């Protein structure tokens, strides 16, 4: 499969849903307090960061879009069911994202909890992408 075979409407929806999950994941309803504490951020630090966050959100959105498109393209070689796509995505995550993220976490002197929050968001995002990409072929 190449990029011309990717359903970009499905990729777009997967991206929007993943981005929405991130808004919830890092909100006070779920992991904001633990994530902030793990990084040593105060509420004032967060407010300062949020004042110029627009470009970071845009970059994040583009990155999730690229991830969904690559997942669709690579997973197509193995099957197009949500379970198969999730399995492929999980293997890719374990081999690349988890290893690099955990190494960075350990050398940055951050608590393991910070990596666990971020890593579990990545896995949940792969699950959302897998369902959308697998159901909307």
Phi, psi and omega per residue, in radians:
X1 nan 2.556 3.017
X2 -2.169 3.115 -3.053
X3 -1.064 -0.454 -3.140
X4 -1.204 -0.294 3.120
X5 -1.607 -0.095 -3.090
X6 -1.369 2.359 3.061
X7 -1.414 1.705 -3.048
X8 -1.273 -0.320 3.002
X9 -1.187 -0.736 3.087
X10 -1.138 -0.722 3.105
X11 -1.072 -0.753 3.120
X12 -1.083 -0.786 3.113
X13 -1.112 -0.760 3.108
X14 -1.038 -0.673 3.127
X15 -1.156 -0.817 -3.135
X16 -1.077 -0.771 3.140
X17 -1.142 -0.704 3.108
X18 -1.127 -0.744 3.113
X19 -1.099 -0.722 3.082
X20 -1.101 -0.705 3.081
X21 -1.048 -0.705 3.116
X22 -1.060 -0.688 3.107
X23 -1.072 -0.677 3.100
X24 -1.297 -0.784 -3.058
X25 -0.998 -0.774 -3.073
X26 -1.716 0.365 3.105
X27 -1.660 2.928 3.076
X28 -1.058 -0.348 3.108
X29 -1.174 -0.500 -3.117
X30 -2.109 -1.584 -2.890
X31 -2.002 0.183 -3.080
X32 -1.001 -0.821 -3.078
X33 -1.117 -0.803 -3.129
X34 -1.160 -0.697 -3.138
X35 -1.146 -0.786 3.113
X36 -1.089 -0.784 -3.139
X37 -1.095 -0.717 3.139
X38 -1.096 -0.576 3.108
X39 -1.538 -0.163 -3.101
X40 1.353 0.381 -3.141
X41 -1.463 2.504 2.979
X42 -1.727 2.983 3.087
X43 -1.080 -0.627 3.102
X44 -1.116 -0.684 3.085
X45 -1.061 -0.764 -3.129
X46 -1.113 -0.741 3.124
X47 -1.094 -0.664 3.081
X48 -1.144 -0.772 3.117
X49 -1.088 -0.713 -3.093
X50 -1.193 -0.371 -3.130
X51 -1.127 -0.445 -3.122
X52 -2.251 0.604 -3.007
X53 -1.449 -0.286 -3.061
X54 -0.845 -0.931 3.128
X55 -1.059 -0.602 3.118
X56 -1.164 -0.678 3.066
X57 -1.109 -0.728 3.138
X58 -1.095 -0.773 3.120
X59 -1.114 -0.756 3.120
X60 -1.050 -0.768 3.139
X61 -1.065 -0.787 3.123
X62 -1.099 -0.729 3.134
X63 -1.091 -0.746 3.104
X64 -1.150 -0.632 3.086
X65 -1.092 -0.808 3.116
X66 -1.080 -0.746 3.134
X67 -1.069 -0.791 3.134
X68 -1.107 -0.714 3.127
X69 -1.136 -0.752 3.134
X70 -1.185 -0.668 3.093
X71 -1.079 -0.767 3.116
X72 -1.077 -0.759 -3.085
X73 -1.199 -0.834 -3.089
X74 -1.241 -0.754 -3.096
X75 -1.125 -0.452 -3.113
X76 -1.071 -0.368 3.112
X77 -1.316 -0.250 -3.064
X78 -1.994 -0.289 -3.110
X79 2.460 2.886 -3.051
X80 -2.095 0.304 3.071
X81 -1.396 2.675 3.106
X82 -0.965 -0.681 -3.142
X83 -1.139 -0.739 3.113
X84 -1.145 -0.779 3.135
X85 -1.080 -0.725 3.114
X86 -1.103 -0.736 3.116
X87 -1.053 -0.778 3.102
X88 -1.093 -0.823 -3.139
X89 -1.074 -0.702 3.139
X90 -1.149 -0.713 3.087
X91 -1.119 -0.744 3.102
X92 -1.097 -0.748 3.122
X93 -1.062 -0.835 -3.107
X94 -1.086 -0.719 -3.093
X95 -1.313 -0.509 -3.021
X96 -2.084 -1.110 -3.019
X97 -1.181 -0.821 -3.100
X98 -1.089 -0.765 -3.089
X99 -1.171 -0.792 3.134
X100 -1.181 -0.760 -3.135
X101 -1.113 -0.755 -3.134
X102 -1.178 -0.704 3.088
X103 -1.065 -0.810 3.104
X104 -1.064 -0.697 3.124
X105 -1.089 -0.790 -3.087
X106 -1.153 -0.637 -3.129
X107 -1.474 -0.147 3.122
X108 -1.685 0.024 3.138
X109 1.066 0.507 3.062
X110 -1.604 2.656 3.084
X111 -1.097 2.616 3.107
X112 -1.012 -0.490 -3.135
X113 -1.035 -0.577 3.114
X114 -1.105 -0.803 3.119
X115 -1.134 -0.709 -3.133
X116 -1.094 -0.685 3.096
X117 -1.117 -0.849 -3.131
X118 -1.148 -0.761 -3.103
X119 -1.148 -0.708 3.138
X120 -1.189 -0.560 3.032
X121 -1.131 -0.717 3.111
X122 -1.090 -0.753 3.134
X123 -1.150 -0.755 3.093
X124 -1.084 -0.638 3.104
X125 -1.145 -0.714 3.089
X126 -1.096 -0.674 3.112
X127 -1.097 -0.805 3.116
X128 -1.066 -0.838 3.138
X129 -1.027 -0.726 -3.105
X130 -1.089 -0.740 3.126
X131 -1.128 -0.853 -3.114
X132 -1.105 -0.849 -3.096
X133 -1.159 -0.629 -3.135
X134 -1.315 -0.571 -3.107
X135 -1.488 -0.465 -3.068
X136 -1.978 1.331 -3.117
X137 -1.657 nan nan
